[in-house]
Amino acid sequence: MSSPGPDPQRFVIVPQRAALRASRIAIAVAWLLSLLLVAWLASRHSESADGVPRPGLFDYSRARSAQDALIKDLRQQVTTLKRSDQISRNANVDLQSTLADREEEISGLRADVAFYERLVGSTGQRHGLNVHEATFSPEAGGTWHYTITVTQNLNRGSITQGQMRFSVDGVRAGKLLTAKWDDLLQKPNAPGQPFSFRYFQQLEGSVILPPGLTPQHVHVVLAAQGNNVDQVFPWSTKNPGE
């Protein structure tokens, strides 16, 4: 009696490693396909049929353009404000300068009014022929423009006539020096400058100081009909136009 053979129901050979590998490959392929599907759906969702971004989604390109435009506009506004501020500052400086000039003019006019009141006013003191002031202004070429004001209010209504001369006392090379009328005009035997006025007159002209002379005093001499005046003033200068 032969022994029974093995039971074919109890032993089954299954290729487990191959099945496991196939399962992993299937899962990887499915995962990859799912990624591709998600990417495709996202692309379809973010763009319309003609490739233009759909409304309602955040458009970075448009936002960047708007931001650049805003920055450009703000920079332009800052530049405009700076320019406006500079114009205002310049206008304020000009205004202050104009006000200072006007105040100086008003002060000069008040001094002139006071001067005229002393001459022709009923309460002013009466004076005969007199030198009110002597001033000098530098000119181009080294000459000096002089303005000598002569006045009188003693003989009201009458005309005072005569001649004016002056000399300049100063220092040159440490020594006292007097430049006489002829020297200042560089003309030998130069006649005096004539004057003729009722209340006052400003005598003007140009003279040349000797080289190296530092002026200190002006000696003015008026010669009228029987009335001579001799007065000394400190050397006084004014800028042209004052």
Secondary structure, DSSP 8 states (H G I E B T S, - for coil): -------TTT-----HHHHHHHHHHHHHHHHHHHHHHHHHHHHHHHB-TTS-B-TTS--HHHHHHHHHHHHHHHHHHHHHHHHHHHHHHHHHHHHHHHHHHHHHHHHHHHHHHHHHHHHHSTTS----SEEEEEEEEE-TTS-EEEEEEEE--SSTT--EEEEEEEEEEEEETTEEEEE-HHHHHT-TT---EEEEESSEEEEEEEE---TT-EEEEEEEEEEETTEEEEEEEE--B--TT-
